[in-house]
Amino acid sequence: MSGLTCLRDVTLADGQTTTLWMADGRFITPPDGAADAKVINASGAVFLPLAVDLCARLREPGASHKATIASETRAAAAAGVGTLCLPPDTNPVIDQPAVVDWIGDRARGEAAEVKLLGALTQALDGAALADLGALLDAGCVGVAQPRRLPRASLLRQALQYASGLGCTVHLDSVHADLAGQGVAHAGRPAMLAGLTGIPASAEAIGTAVALELARDTGCRVHLGRITSARAIALIATAKQDGVAVTCDVSAHQLFLTDEALSGLDPAYRLDPPLRTEADRLALIQAVTDGTINAICSDHQPQDANAKTDPFPMTEPGGSTVELLVPAVMTLAQTEQWPLERVAQLLVDAPSRILGCESPTTAVGAVASGVLISPLQSPTTAHALRSAGQITPFQDISLTWQVQQAWRAGQPMASA
């Protein structure tokens, strides 16, 4: 047997402590002879399936000077993220099968799997629908309109079209007119800093529009990167009414608020923006009670040049994919979420949303997963593998670390 590995006394997502064996890329029963096995004492550590990230921009095609598919999939895999969902706002936009094929060819054989969302509208300009059927046939796992919603009449038409195709529509439920050219949450910190704000009502009204149109059309809708208590309340009510909606939140939104704007550090120039402490607490409660289905990284690597101008002129985003698993484990510890809930947030729910099969540790299953261990003392993000070194996690203390990750039995470089 090749690659015989033993994880001794490891804790699984169901809370049970066991010993896992891997060989030939699969989980196996304990072998009769294991003298040549690599034995890892995993007492106190947790083994989970590789995470599925519902939103990760890889900067290729169109901005390979910032990052590439190769660099970001390596960084993700080493940090226990096995699948990355790429939004369609690349350059060129993913609105033609040829672009799907090009990205698919580039991503084939890389350290993490890349799933693609096709554009809901041509060039994402909100003027006319893309050929959704052709994009799905080319391999897209859904369609999306990132950043801002298109006008309501076109969105309703799009949801009707997508419903007939049986696909999920991923939306950032932000009302474009209300968001305008805002660069931060429209609150006191932005006002004191002289920054143009994006009110929480931009998300609340956008969410209401998306939910009502989903209700009208019966289309499955996924609302990404929710930031506000008002949007959460609307989603909770819609779910109770049976609307086919799921949603996610970015990990950093569960740690940070718009108070981080006080120093005008461009690491906190994010889209969607950081909201208030009341919003943050509402998001955590929504994760706890199940209103929020998944936690994503919202990975948007930037180079130094993108963050050197005055705050309003810098580009939004930062590198976050490597902090996704440790961040969720840290929250699970502080909020007392069971490991089963962590697996739901990082693996099971994202897999269902993308229409993928959820991985298991059953004998015979592909031996992929991540070993996470507690830290003796909290630490902040440093030495990222991502090509983008700027991160909103720069001052966030995390209490868990990725010790090792495997994909099909092959160890990834430790994160």
HUDACOR-V975845 format. One record per backbone hydrogen bond with DSSP energy under -0.5 kcal/mol. CO is the residue of the C=O (numbers start at 0). NH is the residue of the N-H. Records with the same first field share a line. If there is no record, write none. Layout:
CO: NH / NH
This chain:
1: 23
3: 37
4: 21
5: 7 / 39
6: 9 / 19
7: 41
9: 17
10: 46
11: 14
15: 11
17: 9
19: 6
20: 27
21: 4
22: 25
24: 366
25: 22
26: 363
27: 20
33: 36
36: 38
37: 5 / 39
38: 40
39: 7 / 41
41: 44
44: 10
45: 47 / 371
47: 369
50: 52 / 81 / 82
51: 53
52: 84
54: 297 / 298
56: 300
58: 62
60: 90
62: 65 / 66
67: 71
68: 72
69: 73
70: 74
71: 75
72: 76
73: 77
74: 78
75: 78 / 80
76: 79
77: 414
79: 50 / 81
81: 112
82: 52
83: 85 / 114
84: 55 / 86
85: 116
87: 89 / 93
92: 94
93: 118
95: 98 / 99
96: 100
97: 101
98: 102
99: 103
100: 104
101: 105
102: 106
103: 107
106: 109
112: 83 / 114
114: 85
115: 140 / 141
117: 143
119: 129
120: 123
121: 124
127: 121
129: 131
130: 134
131: 135
132: 136
133: 137
134: 138 / 139
135: 138
141: 117
142: 169
143: 119
144: 171
145: 147
150: 154
151: 155
152: 156
153: 157
154: 158
155: 159
156: 160
157: 161
158: 162
159: 163
160: 164
161: 165 / 166
162: 165
167: 142 / 169
168: 170 / 221
169: 144
170: 172 / 223
171: 173
173: 148 / 175
174: 178
175: 179
178: 181
183: 197
184: 186
186: 190
187: 191
188: 192
189: 193 / 194
190: 193
195: 182 / 183
196: 198
197: 185
198: 201 / 202
199: 202 / 203
200: 204
201: 174 / 205
202: 206
203: 207
204: 208
205: 209
206: 210
207: 211
208: 212
209: 213
210: 214
211: 215
212: 216
213: 217
219: 168
220: 222 / 245
221: 170 / 223
222: 247
227: 231
228: 232
229: 233
230: 234
231: 235
232: 236
233: 237
234: 238
235: 239
236: 240
237: 242
238: 241
242: 244
243: 220
245: 222
246: 292 / 293
247: 225
248: 295
249: 252 / 253
250: 253
251: 254 / 255
256: 259
257: 260
258: 261
259: 262 / 264
260: 263
263: 265
264: 267
265: 268
267: 269
268: 316
273: 184
274: 257
275: 279
276: 280
277: 281
278: 282
279: 283
280: 284
281: 285
282: 286
283: 287
284: 288
285: 289 / 290 / 291
290: 292
293: 248
295: 250
298: 56
301: 389
302: 305
303: 306
304: 307
305: 314
309: 312 / 313
310: 313
317: 299
319: 322 / 323
320: 323
322: 326
323: 327
324: 328
325: 329
326: 330
327: 331
328: 332
329: 333
330: 334
331: 335 / 336
337: 340 / 341
338: 342
339: 343
340: 344
341: 345
342: 346 / 347
343: 348 / 349
344: 294
345: 51
346: 350
347: 351
348: 352
349: 353
350: 354 / 355
351: 354
361: 364
364: 26
365: 367
366: 408
368: 405
369: 47 / 371
370: 402 / 403
371: 45
372: 400
378: 397
386: 388
389: 318
390: 393
392: 380 / 395
394: 396
395: 397
397: 378
398: 374
400: 372 / 402
403: 370
404: 411
405: 368
406: 409
408: 410
409: 406
